[in-house]
Each structure stands twice: as structure tokens, then as C-alpha cells.
Amino acid sequence: MSRKGIPANQLAPAAARRFVRAALTGRATGRTPAAAAVTDGLVDDAVLLTSELVTNAVMYAGTDIDVSCRLERGHHRSPGTAPEDRPEGAGVVVEVVDRHPSRSLRDPSTA
């Protein structure tokens, strides 16, 4: 998993996009079992969604944010093909957390 703290300003969405793209393309070099399934489309989708989440966090929380990104081996398979012909995909998890004092992080072990 890769993490980055980003200051809350007008440059935050661009910094988050660069971070996520670098994290995913760096892993696409073969350092993880799902790396072969990282497509340009998957990276583009993750970058777009990250930009939206960061923009909202900066606009509404007004605090610095933390962005984390990880690649997971996925179980999504393309429809319309026989199960044995469907390549295993990859999943991307991006989390954007603001540092607003009235909010607390959830404990993933209790979810």
C-alpha cells in the first residue's frame, strides 16, 4: 500500500492524481501478482475517481488529507466469455481521509 499526505489547497487534486498514477504504474512493473491485470483504463478510472474524492475533501472539510492506494488481485471477470477464458482482473482501493477533528478513522478490523 502507498500513502501520501497532501495539503488542502487548489493543487491537491493534481497531486493526488500524480500519486495514484505513479503508485499504480509503479506496481504494474511486476512487483505484485495482479500487476499483469493493470490496464490503462483501470489507472485512468482510479485517477479520475481520486480527483473527485480529493476535490470534495478539500472543499468540504478544508483540512489536509491522506490518500492511500493499493492494488488487489480481483475476481471480476469480463462478461460474455466462458469462465476458463476470462482473465482475472485487478482491483484498486483508493482511500481519501480528511483530518477534520470531529471525525475519527474507522478501525478496519471492526468492519
All heavy atoms as an XYZ file, in Angstrom:
812
protein
N       0.845     -1.170      0.000
C       0.000      0.000      0.000
C       0.890      1.232      0.000
O       1.909      1.281      0.662
C      -0.900      0.016      1.236
C      -1.737      1.270      1.271
S      -2.838      1.511      2.684
C      -3.654      0.000      2.844
N       0.468      2.234     -0.742
C       1.172      3.512     -0.796
C       0.293      4.572     -0.140
O      -0.922      4.577     -0.323
C       1.442      3.913     -2.244
O       2.268      2.980     -2.871
N       0.924      5.481      0.609
C       0.197      6.562      1.289
C       0.912      7.878      1.063
O       2.131      7.910      0.954
C       0.128      6.319      2.789
C      -0.711      5.159      3.183
C      -0.658      4.976      4.694
N      -1.239      3.713      5.019
C      -2.306      3.552      5.777
N      -2.881      4.596      6.303
N      -2.791      2.364      6.015
N       0.097      8.955      1.054
C       0.679     10.284      0.894
C      -0.213     11.296      1.587
O      -1.432     11.270      1.432
C       0.799     10.625     -0.584
C       1.426     11.978     -0.851
C       1.625     12.193     -2.328
C       2.269     13.517     -2.631
N       3.681     13.550     -2.344
N       0.410     12.185      2.342
C      -0.295     13.323      2.915
C      -0.260     14.466      1.915
O       0.776     14.725      1.292
N      -1.390     15.143      1.759
C      -1.494     16.223      0.775
C      -2.117     17.442      1.451
O      -3.164     17.331      2.090
C      -2.348     15.780     -0.434
C      -1.688     14.582     -1.123
C      -2.553     16.929     -1.411
C      -2.481     13.997     -2.262
N      -1.479     18.605      1.289
C      -2.047     19.823      1.875
C      -3.342     20.227      1.160
O      -3.488     20.009     -0.038
C      -0.971     20.886      1.658
C       0.153     20.250      0.936
C      -0.205     18.832      0.645
N      -4.254     20.804      1.919
C      -5.542     21.245      1.363
C      -5.362     22.585      0.657
O      -5.295     23.621      1.293
C      -6.571     21.358      2.472
N      -5.241     22.527     -0.647
C      -5.180     23.735     -1.453
C      -5.623     23.401     -2.874
O      -6.000     22.257     -3.154
C      -3.779     24.378     -1.416
C      -2.703     23.453     -1.956
O      -2.893     22.710     -2.916
N      -1.536     23.479     -1.315
N      -5.567     24.356     -3.760
C      -6.057     24.146     -5.125
C      -5.210     23.141     -5.908
O      -5.642     22.636     -6.939
C      -6.161     25.468     -5.890
C      -4.838     26.121     -6.230
C      -4.285     27.005     -5.118
O      -4.724     26.949     -3.975
N      -3.305     27.828     -5.449
N      -4.027     22.812     -5.424
C      -3.159     21.852     -6.106
C      -3.370     20.406     -5.626
O      -2.780     19.480     -6.182
C      -1.699     22.252     -5.900
C      -1.320     23.654     -6.384
C       0.120     23.961     -6.020
C      -1.556     23.787     -7.869
N      -4.186     20.222     -4.609
C      -4.369     18.894     -4.026
C      -4.884     17.850     -5.019
O      -4.340     16.740     -5.065
C      -5.286     18.974     -2.804
N      -5.914     18.138     -5.820
C      -6.385     17.106     -6.757
C      -5.297     16.659     -7.740
O      -5.148     15.458     -8.002
C      -7.561     17.772     -7.477
C      -8.057     18.792     -6.501
C      -6.812     19.302     -5.827
N      -4.518     17.605     -8.257
C      -3.453     17.242     -9.201
C      -2.377     16.409     -8.511
O      -1.879     15.430     -9.077
C      -2.837     18.502     -9.823
N      -2.037     16.767     -7.287
C      -1.029     15.991     -6.538
C      -1.533     14.579     -6.268
O      -0.780     13.606     -6.393
C      -0.702     16.697     -5.223
N      -2.800     14.448     -5.932
C      -3.377     13.126     -5.680
C      -3.424     12.292     -6.963
O      -3.137     11.089     -6.931
C      -4.775     13.267     -5.084
N      -3.762     12.926     -8.074
C      -3.778     12.193     -9.362
C      -2.391     11.669     -9.698
O      -2.236     10.503    -10.090
C      -4.283     13.104    -10.487
C      -5.759     13.393    -10.449
C      -6.246     14.058    -11.715
N      -5.586     15.309    -12.014
C      -6.014     16.508    -11.635
N      -7.121     16.617    -10.915
N      -5.359     17.589    -11.971
N      -1.369     12.518     -9.549
C       0.001     12.084     -9.829
C       0.414     10.929     -8.915
O       1.036      9.960     -9.354
C       0.986     13.253     -9.668
C       0.971     14.223    -10.826
C       2.116     15.223    -10.738
N       2.156     15.956     -9.479
C       1.481     17.072     -9.222
N       0.700     17.587    -10.142
N       1.594     17.669     -8.051
N       0.058     11.037     -7.639
C       0.402      9.993     -6.677
C      -0.230      8.651     -7.052
O       0.443      7.625     -7.085
C      -0.046     10.425     -5.279
C      -0.079      9.297     -4.297
C       1.103      8.724     -3.835
C      -1.285      8.782     -3.853
C       1.068      7.665     -2.941
C      -1.320      7.732     -2.957
C      -0.143      7.169     -2.501
N      -1.531      8.654     -7.334
C      -2.220      7.400     -7.655
C      -1.690      6.812     -8.954
O      -1.438      5.613     -9.050
C      -3.750      7.608     -7.700
C      -4.462      6.413     -8.306
C      -4.275      7.885     -6.292
N      -1.499      7.652     -9.956
C      -0.967      7.141    -11.231
C       0.421      6.519    -11.015
O       0.703      5.427    -11.500
C      -0.906      8.246    -12.277
C      -0.486      7.733    -13.657
C      -0.640      8.772    -14.738
N      -1.984      9.265    -14.916
C      -2.941      8.644    -15.597
N      -2.705      7.476    -16.140
N      -4.134      9.190    -15.735
N       1.268      7.196    -10.272
C       2.615      6.665    -10.018
C       2.555      5.370     -9.212
O       3.288      4.421     -9.486
C       3.459      7.703     -9.291
N       1.673      5.325     -8.213
C       1.557      4.119     -7.392
C       1.107      2.931     -8.233
O       1.642      1.829     -8.092
C       0.574      4.361     -6.249
N       0.143      3.153     -9.112
C      -0.382      2.039     -9.906
C       0.547      1.641    -11.041
O       0.709      0.462    -11.324
C      -1.769      2.386    -10.454
C      -2.848      2.524     -9.392
C      -4.154      2.965    -10.025
C      -3.022      1.234     -8.621
N       1.164      2.591    -11.679
C       2.060      2.228    -12.777
C       3.369      1.671    -12.241
O       3.994      0.841    -12.884
C       2.321      3.418    -13.717
O       2.831      4.511    -12.965
C       1.051      3.834    -14.440
N       3.781      2.087    -11.050
C       4.963      1.502    -10.427
C       4.742      0.049    -10.087
O       5.615     -0.794    -10.256
N       3.544     -0.269     -9.644
C       3.219     -1.657     -9.331
C       2.995     -2.470    -10.596
O       3.102     -3.686    -10.566
C       1.973     -1.702     -8.454
C       2.260     -1.230     -7.067
C       1.236     -1.769     -6.104
N       1.678     -1.583     -4.768
C       1.355     -0.554     -4.002
N       0.582      0.392     -4.466
N       1.804     -0.469     -2.769
N       2.683     -1.815    -11.672
C       2.430     -2.537    -12.917
C       3.710     -3.086    -13.536
O       3.670     -3.724    -14.570
C       1.726     -1.622    -13.918
N       4.827     -2.866    -12.900
C       6.094     -3.376    -13.421
C       6.339     -4.822    -13.035
O       7.348     -5.393    -13.399
C       7.274     -2.506    -12.919
O       7.295     -2.546    -11.498
C       7.170     -1.092    -13.426
N       5.420     -5.405    -12.272
C       5.542     -6.817    -11.957
C       5.838     -7.135    -10.515
O       6.147     -8.264    -10.181
N       5.708     -6.149     -9.625
C       6.032     -6.388     -8.219
C       4.885     -7.013     -7.430
O       5.031     -7.296     -6.278
C       6.441     -5.087     -7.561
C       7.740     -4.555     -8.124
C       8.292     -3.400     -7.341
N       7.265     -2.537     -6.792
C       7.384     -1.242     -6.672
N       8.471     -0.642     -7.079
N       6.427     -0.523     -6.134
N       3.736     -7.209     -8.060
C       2.591     -7.773     -7.371
C       1.884     -8.773     -8.269
O       1.944     -8.638     -9.491
C       1.635     -6.644     -6.915
O       0.548     -7.220     -6.196
C       1.069     -5.876     -8.085
N       1.228     -9.792     -7.725
C       0.593    -10.814     -8.560
C      -0.446    -10.265     -9.524
O      -0.657    -10.820    -10.587
C      -0.071    -11.748     -7.548
C       0.599    -11.493     -6.268
C       1.117    -10.084     -6.311
N      -1.124     -9.176     -9.183
C      -2.171     -8.636    -10.046
C      -1.639     -7.641    -11.064
O      -2.399     -7.078    -11.835
C      -3.249     -7.979     -9.191
N      -0.342     -7.409    -11.096
C       0.228     -6.368    -11.950
C      -0.114     -6.558    -13.414
O      -0.311     -5.586    -14.137
C       1.743     -6.318    -11.774
N      -0.182     -7.781    -13.885
C      -0.474     -8.027    -15.292
C      -1.864     -7.545    -15.672
O      -2.137     -7.278    -16.843
C      -0.333     -9.515    -15.601
N      -2.759     -7.418    -14.698
C      -4.128     -7.011    -14.981
C      -4.331     -5.501    -14.910
O      -5.437     -5.026    -15.105
C      -5.071     -7.707    -14.014
N      -3.297     -4.741    -14.617
C      -3.424     -3.282    -14.541
C      -3.445     -2.737    -15.960
O      -2.462     -2.812    -16.682
C      -2.268     -2.648    -13.736
C      -2.371     -1.132    -13.759
C      -2.271     -3.161    -12.322
N      -4.581     -2.197    -16.329
C      -4.743     -1.642    -17.670
C      -4.717     -0.121    -17.600
O      -4.910      0.463    -16.528
C      -6.078     -2.089    -18.287
O      -7.154     -1.539    -17.492
C      -6.189     -3.610    -18.335
N      -4.515      0.498    -18.747
C      -4.564      1.960    -18.804
C      -5.932      2.464    -18.356
O      -6.039      3.474    -17.666
C      -4.262      2.454    -20.218
C      -2.809      2.256    -20.604
O      -1.959      2.087    -19.701
O      -2.516      2.263    -21.819
N      -6.986      1.749    -18.742
C      -8.334      2.141    -18.356
C      -8.549      2.087    -16.853
O      -9.186      2.970    -16.278
N      -8.015      1.065    -16.221
C      -8.126      0.933    -14.770
C      -7.405      2.084    -14.073
O      -7.942      2.699    -13.147
C      -7.553     -0.407    -14.303
C      -7.587     -0.686    -12.805
C      -9.021     -0.792    -12.319
C      -6.819     -1.959    -12.495
N      -6.225      2.399    -14.541
C      -5.460      3.512    -13.961
C      -6.207      4.822    -14.181
O      -6.362      5.627    -13.253
C      -4.036      3.578    -14.552
C      -3.306      4.831    -14.087
C      -3.246      2.327    -14.191
N      -6.710      5.046    -15.389
C      -7.442      6.281    -15.681
C      -8.679      6.428    -14.803
O      -8.973      7.511    -14.294
C      -7.843      6.341    -17.155
C      -6.657      6.539    -18.082
O      -5.573      6.949    -17.608
O      -6.807      6.266    -19.294
N      -9.425      5.333    -14.611
C     -10.614      5.373    -13.754
C     -10.238      5.700    -12.311
O     -10.887      6.513    -11.655
C     -11.368      4.044    -13.800
C     -12.078      3.815    -15.124
O     -12.202      4.765    -15.924
O     -12.512      2.663    -15.354
N      -9.193      5.069    -11.806
C      -8.754      5.314    -10.429
C      -8.312      6.763    -10.251
O      -8.625      7.397     -9.239
C      -7.627      4.357    -10.056
N      -7.616      7.300    -11.232
C      -7.139      8.679    -11.166
C      -8.316      9.655    -11.170
O      -8.357     10.614    -10.387
C      -6.153      8.965    -12.323
C      -5.891     10.441    -12.490
C      -4.855      8.203    -12.098
N      -9.296      9.414    -12.037
C     -10.471     10.287    -12.103
C     -11.244     10.271    -10.787
O     -11.594     11.325    -10.242
C     -11.393      9.854    -13.246
C     -12.730     10.587    -13.335
C     -12.520     12.058    -13.630
C     -13.617      9.933    -14.379
N     -11.501      9.096    -10.261
C     -12.247      8.997     -9.003
C     -11.475      9.618     -7.841
O     -12.066     10.268     -6.971
C     -12.588      7.541     -8.717
C     -13.562      6.921     -9.726
C     -13.694      5.432     -9.496
C     -14.912      7.611     -9.667
N     -10.174      9.447     -7.832
C      -9.343     10.066     -6.794
C      -9.464     11.583     -6.850
O      -9.601     12.244     -5.816
C      -7.876      9.647     -6.956
O      -7.791      8.223     -6.839
C      -6.980     10.317     -5.932
N      -9.422     12.123     -8.043
C      -9.531     13.564     -8.204
C     -10.846     14.083     -7.631
O     -10.878     15.106     -6.935
C      -9.424     13.917     -9.695
O      -9.377     15.309     -9.869
N     -11.931     13.376     -7.886
C     -13.239     13.784     -7.371
C     -13.280     13.710     -5.843
O     -13.773     14.624     -5.184
C     -14.339     12.901     -7.975
C     -14.532     13.094     -9.460
C     -15.036     14.483     -9.817
O     -15.928     15.005     -9.104
O     -14.536     15.054    -10.795
N     -12.766     12.627     -5.291
C     -12.776     12.468     -3.836
C     -11.931     13.536     -3.146
O     -12.330     14.096     -2.125
C     -12.270     11.073     -3.451
C     -13.183      9.904     -3.810
C     -12.461      8.589     -3.571
C     -14.480      9.974     -3.031
N     -10.764     13.808     -3.700
C      -9.874     14.813     -3.100
C     -10.486     16.207     -3.211
O     -10.448     16.989     -2.252
C      -8.474     14.747     -3.738
C      -7.625     15.939     -3.334
C      -7.797     13.449     -3.356
N     -11.064     16.513     -4.340
C     -11.715     17.815     -4.513
C     -12.800     18.003     -3.456
O     -12.879     19.053     -2.812
C     -12.317     17.943     -5.922
O     -11.259     17.864     -6.879
C     -13.060     19.256     -6.091
N     -13.633     16.993     -3.262
C     -14.689     17.088     -2.252
C     -14.117     17.224     -0.846
O     -14.618     18.010     -0.038
C     -15.618     15.870     -2.323
C     -16.520     15.924     -3.532
O     -16.717     16.972     -4.128
N     -17.055     14.783     -3.914
N     -13.080     16.456     -0.537
C     -12.480     16.527      0.797
C     -11.918     17.917      1.065
O     -12.111     18.470      2.154
C     -11.392     15.472      0.946
N     -11.251     18.485      0.098
C     -10.665     19.816      0.278
C     -11.767     20.869      0.390
O     -11.722     21.747      1.256
C      -9.686     20.145     -0.866
C      -9.259     21.603     -0.823
C      -8.472     19.231     -0.799
N     -12.779     20.765     -0.454
C     -13.861     21.761     -0.456
C     -14.687     21.726      0.828
O     -15.036     22.761      1.385
C     -14.781     21.552     -1.651
C     -14.199     22.003     -2.968
S     -15.330     21.726     -4.351
C     -16.732     22.694     -3.861
N     -15.029     20.533      1.280
C     -15.978     20.421      2.377
C     -15.337     20.256      3.751
O     -15.911     20.665      4.752
C     -16.975     19.289      2.098
C     -17.792     19.606      0.880
C     -17.639     18.884     -0.289
C     -18.694     20.665      0.878
C     -18.365     19.182     -1.425
C     -19.435     20.981     -0.257
C     -19.265     20.233     -1.398
O     -19.988     20.542     -2.520
N     -14.178     19.645      3.833
C     -13.517     19.507      5.132
C     -12.538     20.646      5.356
O     -12.345     21.096      6.479
C     -12.799     18.168      5.240
N     -11.883     21.072      4.275
C     -10.944     22.178      4.385
C      -9.677     21.848      5.147
O      -9.002     22.747      5.626
N      -9.372     20.575      5.276
C      -8.180     20.166      6.015
C      -7.233     19.431      5.080
O      -7.612     19.029      3.981
C      -8.552     19.211      7.165
O      -9.048     17.991      6.610
C      -9.588     19.819      8.080
N      -6.010     19.236      5.537
C      -5.098     18.385      4.789
C      -5.716     16.997      4.710
O      -6.592     16.643      5.516
C      -3.744     18.306      5.481
C      -2.992     19.629      5.438
O      -3.414     20.537      4.688
O      -1.993     19.747      6.153
N      -5.270     16.230      3.745
C      -5.853     14.906      3.540
C      -4.761     13.861      3.420
O      -3.606     14.178      3.161
C      -6.735     14.870      2.278
C      -5.938     15.295      1.060
C      -7.968     15.727      2.430
C      -6.623     15.066     -0.244
N      -5.154     12.632      3.616
C      -4.280     11.487      3.400
C      -4.903     10.637      2.305
O      -6.107     10.343      2.347
C      -4.138     10.649      4.671
C      -3.454     11.424      5.783
O      -2.375     11.987      5.515
O      -3.997     11.464      6.893
N      -4.088     10.249      1.340
C      -4.541      9.396      0.252
C      -3.755      8.102      0.320
O      -2.529      8.119      0.446
C      -4.319     10.075     -1.126
C      -4.782      9.177     -2.257
C      -5.037     11.414     -1.187
N      -4.467      6.992      0.250
C      -3.787      5.701      0.173
C      -4.310      4.961     -1.046
O      -5.451      5.152     -1.478
C      -4.000      4.880      1.446
O      -5.349      4.550      1.598
N      -3.448      4.129     -1.597
C      -3.779      3.413     -2.822
C      -3.150      2.036     -2.753
O      -1.980      1.904     -2.398
C      -3.248      4.194     -4.020
S      -3.527      3.393     -5.604
N      -3.956      1.030     -3.096
C      -3.391     -0.311     -3.171
C      -4.051     -1.083     -4.299
O      -5.195     -0.843     -4.652
C      -3.508     -1.049     -1.841
C      -4.875     -1.506     -1.470
C      -4.850     -2.268     -0.134
N      -6.165     -2.730      0.211
C      -7.045     -2.071      0.945
N      -6.723     -0.881      1.428
N      -8.215     -2.575      1.201
N      -3.304     -1.992     -4.821
C      -3.761     -2.851     -5.898
C      -4.066     -4.214     -5.311
O      -3.280     -4.744     -4.530
C      -2.650     -2.961     -6.950
C      -2.937     -3.750     -8.205
C      -4.067     -3.108     -8.986
C      -1.677     -3.808     -9.050
N      -5.228     -4.748     -5.661
C      -5.608     -6.060     -5.164
C      -5.902     -6.985     -6.322
O      -6.406     -6.554     -7.355
C      -6.862     -5.961     -4.296
C      -6.653     -5.237     -3.000
C      -7.893     -5.268     -2.131
O      -8.990     -5.573     -2.636
O      -7.751     -4.976     -0.937
N      -5.614     -8.222     -6.097
C      -5.994     -9.231     -7.083
C      -7.514     -9.294     -7.079
O      -8.134     -9.420     -6.045
C      -5.395    -10.572     -6.708
C      -5.781    -11.659     -7.662
C      -4.980    -12.878     -7.415
N      -4.176    -13.014     -8.616
C      -3.161    -13.810     -8.755
N      -2.765    -14.537     -7.767
N      -2.507    -13.879     -9.880
N      -8.107     -9.163     -8.254
C      -9.558     -9.098     -8.346
C     -10.181    -10.404     -8.781
O      -9.508    -11.321     -9.234
N     -11.475    -10.428     -8.632
C     -12.230    -11.589     -9.075
C     -13.230    -11.204    -10.144
O     -14.059    -12.002    -10.531
C     -12.937    -12.243     -7.895
C     -11.979    -12.720     -6.859
N     -11.181    -13.813     -7.058
C     -11.650    -12.232     -5.650
C     -10.412    -13.998     -5.993
N     -10.677    -13.039     -5.135
N     -13.154     -9.967    -10.612
C     -14.048     -9.526    -11.680
C     -13.632    -10.184    -12.982
O     -12.472    -10.247    -13.321
C     -13.969     -8.004    -11.835
C     -14.734     -7.512    -13.015
N     -16.097     -7.454    -13.016
C     -14.322     -7.105    -14.221
C     -16.499     -7.009    -14.193
N     -15.433     -6.783    -14.941
N     -14.567    -10.664    -13.664
C     -14.285    -11.304    -14.945
C     -15.177    -10.689    -16.001
O     -16.327    -10.365    -15.748
C     -14.510    -12.800    -14.840
C     -13.661    -13.403    -13.732
C     -13.453    -14.855    -13.969
N     -12.731    -15.459    -12.861
C     -11.434    -15.674    -12.868
N     -10.709    -15.320    -13.879
N     -10.851    -16.239    -11.849
N     -14.655    -10.544    -17.183
C     -15.401     -9.923    -18.269
C     -16.613    -10.773    -18.640
O     -16.497    -11.985    -18.789
C     -14.517     -9.764    -19.502
O     -13.394     -9.010    -19.183
N     -17.789    -10.149    -18.799
C     -18.975    -10.911    -19.180
C     -18.892    -11.364    -20.634
O     -18.161    -10.790    -21.434
C     -20.121     -9.912    -18.977
C     -19.476     -8.572    -19.089
C     -18.062     -8.736    -18.609
N     -19.641    -12.382    -20.956
C     -19.731    -12.820    -22.343
C     -18.665    -13.803    -22.781
O     -18.571    -14.117    -23.963
N     -17.841    -14.273    -21.874
C     -16.838    -15.266    -22.233
C     -16.967    -16.456    -21.295
O     -17.496    -16.342    -20.195
C     -15.403    -14.702    -22.126
O     -15.196    -14.241    -20.797
C     -15.169    -13.568    -23.098
N     -16.487    -17.572    -21.750
C     -16.513    -18.772    -20.920
C     -15.623    -18.565    -19.706
O     -14.602    -17.882    -19.798
C     -16.034    -19.969    -21.731
N     -15.996    -19.127    -18.548
C     -15.194    -18.913    -17.322
C     -13.718    -19.224    -17.502
O     -12.870    -18.508    -16.966
C     -15.840    -19.860    -16.310
C     -17.244    -20.014    -16.788
C     -17.173    -19.933    -18.296
N     -13.390    -20.236    -18.246
C     -11.976    -20.587    -18.400
C     -11.223    -19.611    -19.310
O     -10.000    -19.586    -19.327
C     -11.817    -22.024    -18.919
C     -12.418    -22.262    -20.281
C     -13.912    -22.612    -20.239
O     -14.530    -22.601    -19.173
O     -14.457    -22.874    -21.320
N     -11.954    -18.797    -20.089
C     -11.324    -17.832    -20.991
C     -11.299    -16.417    -20.422
O     -10.828    -15.504    -21.080
C     -12.060    -17.805    -22.336
C     -11.945    -19.114    -23.080
O     -10.927    -19.817    -22.880
O     -12.863    -19.445    -23.839
N     -11.797    -16.225    -19.228
C     -11.862    -14.886    -18.643
C     -10.605    -14.608    -17.832
O     -10.303    -15.325    -16.884
C     -13.076    -14.760    -17.723
C     -14.376    -14.900    -18.449
C     -15.507    -14.783    -17.475
N     -16.741    -15.209    -18.127
C     -17.869    -15.433    -17.481
N     -17.920    -15.285    -16.178
N     -18.927    -15.818    -18.137
N      -9.878    -13.551    -18.173
C      -8.682    -13.225    -17.386
C      -9.082    -12.684    -16.018
O     -10.094    -12.015    -15.885
C      -7.994    -12.151    -18.221
C      -9.101    -11.521    -18.994
C     -10.107    -12.619    -19.259
N      -8.287    -13.012    -15.045
C      -8.544    -12.462    -13.717
C      -8.141    -11.001    -13.724
O      -7.098    -10.642    -14.247
C      -7.755    -13.224    -12.663
C      -8.129    -12.788    -11.266
C      -7.643    -13.757    -10.231
O      -7.737    -14.968    -10.446
O      -7.164    -13.275     -9.201
N      -8.978    -10.171    -13.156
C      -8.714     -8.737    -13.154
C      -8.002     -8.284    -11.902
O      -7.625     -9.073    -11.054
N      -7.815     -6.988    -11.827
C      -7.207     -6.371    -10.655
C      -8.196     -5.371    -10.102
O      -9.032     -4.840    -10.819
C      -5.913     -5.669    -11.031
N      -8.108     -5.140     -8.831
C      -8.929     -4.134     -8.189
C      -8.037     -3.078     -7.565
O      -6.926     -3.369     -7.137
N      -8.540     -1.878     -7.538
C      -7.807     -0.774     -6.937
C      -8.629     -0.250     -5.780
O      -9.833     -0.039     -5.905
C      -7.571      0.362     -7.959
C      -6.936      1.568     -7.288
C      -6.722     -0.125     -9.103
N      -7.985     -0.054     -4.656
C      -8.633      0.551     -3.495
C      -7.928      1.880     -3.247
O      -6.715      1.910     -3.034
C      -8.531     -0.350     -2.246
C      -9.143      0.353     -1.038
C      -9.203     -1.690     -2.503
N      -8.708      2.958     -3.307
C      -8.184      4.298     -3.018
C      -8.997      4.841     -1.853
O     -10.221      4.815     -1.885
C      -8.312      5.236     -4.239
C      -7.878      6.648     -3.874
C      -7.510      4.715     -5.409
N      -8.308      5.310     -0.843
C      -8.968      5.916      0.305
C      -8.492      7.354      0.444
O      -7.288      7.622      0.375
C      -8.658      5.149      1.587
C      -9.231      3.749      1.588
C      -8.874      2.967      2.831
O      -7.841      3.291      3.472
O      -9.613      2.033      3.159
N      -9.441      8.251      0.645
C      -9.143      9.657      0.882
C      -9.731     10.000      2.243
O     -10.931      9.851      2.459
C      -9.750     10.547     -0.220
C      -9.515     12.023      0.088
C      -9.177     10.176     -1.583
N      -8.879     10.426      3.153
C      -9.304     10.712      4.521
C      -8.930     12.149      4.849
O      -7.770     12.543      4.701
C      -8.612      9.748      5.519
C      -9.037     10.059      6.946
C      -8.915      8.305      5.156
N      -9.940     12.923      5.292
C      -9.619     14.282      5.737
C      -9.202     14.238      7.200
O      -9.337     13.216      7.867
C     -10.801     15.234      5.505
C     -12.007     14.906      6.352
O     -11.891     14.948      7.598
O     -13.079     14.611      5.779
N      -8.672     15.337      7.680
C      -8.176     15.394      9.061
C      -9.065     16.274      9.943
O      -8.584     16.889     10.889
C      -6.734     15.905      9.068
C      -5.795     14.976      8.325
C      -4.387     15.494      8.369
N      -3.514     14.699      7.512
C      -2.300     15.076      7.176
N      -1.800     16.208      7.639
N      -1.561     14.318      6.389
N     -10.331     16.302      9.615
C     -11.261     17.110     10.410
C     -11.317     16.557     11.824
O     -11.470     15.354     12.013
C     -12.653     17.090      9.764
C     -13.537     18.159     10.275
N     -14.214     18.059     11.465
C     -13.853     19.363      9.756
C     -14.917     19.145     11.657
N     -14.717     19.957     10.638
N     -11.178     17.408     12.850
C     -11.095     16.912     14.228
C     -12.365     16.237     14.736
O     -12.304     15.455     15.681
C     -10.780     18.170     15.049
C     -11.150     19.310     14.187
C     -11.032     18.851     12.765
N     -13.509     16.498     14.137
C     -14.747     15.881     14.625
C     -14.968     14.494     14.023
O     -15.925     13.814     14.367
C     -15.949     16.766     14.308
O     -16.183     16.796     12.914
N     -14.099     14.076     13.125
C     -14.240     12.766     12.509
C     -13.116     11.860     13.007
O     -11.997     12.305     13.192
C     -14.176     12.879     11.001
C     -15.324     13.661     10.412
C     -15.151     13.748      8.906
N     -16.151     14.563      8.288
C     -16.072     15.875      8.118
N     -15.007     16.520      8.528
N     -17.024     16.535      7.530
N     -13.423     10.613     13.154
C     -12.381      9.668     13.535
C     -12.304      8.577     12.497
O     -13.285      8.281     11.813
C     -12.665      9.074     14.915
O     -13.883      8.358     14.880
N     -11.140      7.985     12.373
C     -10.949      6.903     11.423
C     -11.633      5.659     11.947
O     -11.593      5.355     13.138
C      -9.458      6.632     11.225
C      -8.653      7.758     10.625
C      -7.182      7.367     10.568
C      -9.159      8.101      9.241
N     -12.217      4.908     11.031
C     -12.824      3.647     11.451
C     -11.739      2.595     11.535
O     -10.743      2.643     10.812
C     -13.916      3.216     10.486
C     -13.417      2.817      9.123
C     -14.578      2.395      8.246
N     -14.116      2.197      6.909
C     -13.765      1.023      6.404
N     -13.867     -0.062      7.129
N     -13.342      0.906      5.177
N     -11.934      1.664     12.423
C     -10.992      0.572     12.588
C     -11.377     -0.528     11.608
O     -12.450     -1.113     11.731
C     -11.053      0.070     14.028
C     -10.040     -1.028     14.296
O      -9.351     -1.463     13.358
O      -9.944     -1.443     15.462
N     -10.526     -0.814     10.583
C     -10.883     -1.816      9.586
C     -11.105     -3.209     10.171
O     -11.807     -4.017      9.617
C      -9.703     -1.836      8.613
C      -8.734     -0.830      9.093
C      -9.230     -0.226     10.353
N     -10.549     -3.485     11.340
C     -10.720     -4.809     11.939
C     -12.128     -4.984     12.506
O     -12.543     -6.112     12.768
C      -9.674     -5.048     13.013
O      -9.879     -4.148     14.089
N     -12.855     -3.882     12.704
C     -14.219     -3.992     13.233
C     -15.254     -3.940     12.131
O     -16.436     -4.099     12.408
C     -14.510     -2.874     14.245
O     -14.403     -1.614     13.571
C     -13.561     -2.933     15.421
N     -14.843     -3.706     10.911
C     -15.797     -3.599      9.796
C     -16.252     -4.953      9.325
O     -15.701     -5.965      9.555
C     -15.180     -2.828      8.645
